[in-house]
Amino acid sequence: MKVILLDNIKGVGKKDEVINAADGYARNFLFPKKLAVEANAENMSKLNNKKEAKSYKKDLEKQAAEELAKKLKGIMLKIKVKAGENRKIFGGVTSKEISENLSTQYKIEIDKKKIDLKETIKTLGEFNVAIKLFEGVIANLKVEVISQ
């Protein structure tokens, strides 16, 4: 019997997957526990509509991420820090500080987890920072660390 899973079931399949299940397993376990529904025409139609809506939403998010990447490409973010001799910074510039400065200077909200900073910036100068906006959409941001 073909069924559509409504939840992830270990060893059986993932949510929204159409699988072949034994009749007894489907009737006595999956259906009563509301883990699956029968894969009839109506339920298949609902599943297809759900998948189309999901892919449409994903496309919109990707377009928004690409537009944001274009915006970030033309930005030179300046971060003022206290520095000592030899152009060394007291502390360091982290992804959190980059995110906060983008928010205050350019009104662009980016989660600090999306900023791919290998290690904290500990010297003055210009740096290229990669920002993972979406699957396959990576923006490069120029960050200039200057002394106060």
Stockholm file with secondary structure:
# STOCKHOLM 1.0

chainA/1-148         MKVILLDNIKGVGKKDEVINAADGYARNFLFPKKLAVEANAENMSKLNNKKEAKSYKKDLEKQAAEELAKKLKGIMLKIKVKAGENRKIFGGVTSKEISENLSTQYKIEIDKKKIDLKETIKTLGEFNVAIKLFEGVIANLKVEVISQ
#=GR chainA/1-148 SS CEEEESSCBTTTBCTTCEEECCHHHIIIIITTTTSEEECCHHHHHHHHHHHHHHHHHHHHHHHHHHHHHHHHHTCEEEEEECBCGGGEEEEEECHHHHHHHHHHHHCCCCCGGGEECSSCEEESEEEEEEEEEETTEEEEEEEEEEEC
#=GC SS_cons         CEEEESSCBTTTBCTTCEEECCHHHIIIIITTTTSEEECCHHHHHHHHHHHHHHHHHHHHHHHHHHHHHHHHHTCEEEEEECBCGGGEEEEEECHHHHHHHHHHHHCCCCCGGGEECSSCEEESEEEEEEEEEETTEEEEEEEEEEEC
//
